[in-house]
Amino acid sequence: MAPSFLSFASLYGVYLRRCFASSGLTSQSTDIDDETTIHLWAPKPDQTTQERKPVLVLLHGFGPSAIWQWRRQVQFFTPYFQVYVPDLIFFGNSMTKSKERSEVFQAVSVGKLMEKLQVKKYHVMGTSYGGFVAYHMAKMWPDKVEKVVIASSGVNMSKADNMALLKRSNLENIEDFMLPETATQLRTLTRLAVSKRVIAMIPDFFLNDFVNQLYSENRKEKLELLKGVTLVQGDGTVKLAPLQQVHPPPFSHNIPNDVLLVWGDQDQIFPLKMAYELKELLGKQARLEVIPNTSHVPQIENSAQFNNIVKGFLCGSF
């Protein structure tokens, strides 16, 4: 591993942290219980009492920590919202002694975090794996979660979808795809996640730096997280309920009616057909926005359109 002063990934990480700080967020860590500590970027405690902006929680996908996935959204949304950006457990500096590894546990942990921070109501936006977490938060706390944005997130995935993804990636195991250990594996991930084909021109030593800096930490625990996803049942069917008034008490009232799905039309990780299927599963209150010429990370590839779509939805202008 290259020394940090020679590592582009480390240097760019410094730049990202400065971007978050210049947007008015500070790096914080909160013990949510005796076992779990969550790191997050959030407004200074004195700012939260002075400002009456609505709250937006951003939940990152599987891969690098939150600063690598939400920089352009933090810079865009902080003038309009109090923005909270947690690192999910085993990403960044968020850790637990618990043996729980499901996305449900992630959702419970973020919910506890917001309660600890005394945030009573909030919008939540999750991308990819973070969309799974956002879905469960909306199910569990309909009285706290207001509007929900699920971006590029195959919450409705089945075992058949996983097998098709492995076929597209030409890999045998999902962990080789989601947790690359080599430059070749990172090329495969990037080829499917980003629509522009610039990855072929990047030298191996550069990609290996990113693998070492961004994917090697807590690898064992992240493998357990991949195996702990609960939305797919043993027979391969999708275990999913609409975010509507279909649950028995206490989940039978105040369930969020407004759900926005945002997708890239060229997504090869969760193809666009999954977005249309998910919209039907979530019910008629869900709406879908498709961003052309983008793949799995439209919030990065076309951040201007992505941000304006989400802002219009959250602020009620469409």
Salt bridges, closest charged atoms under 4 A:
ASP33 OD2 - LYS112 NZ 3.18
GLU51 OE1 - LYS53 NZ 3.06
ASP87 OD2 - HIS39 ND1 2.91
GLU103 OE2 - HIS136 NE2 3.05
GLU146 OE1 - HIS123 ND1 3.96
ASP161 OD1 - LYS273 NZ 3.89
GLU181 OE1 - ARG219 NH2 3.34
ASP204 OD1 - ARG187 NH2 2.51
GLU224 OE1 - ARG101 NE 2.70
GLU224 OE2 - LYS220 NZ 2.88
ASP258 OD1 - ARG287 NH2 3.90
ASP267 OD2 - HIS296 ND1 3.00
GLU277 OE2 - LYS273 NZ 3.96
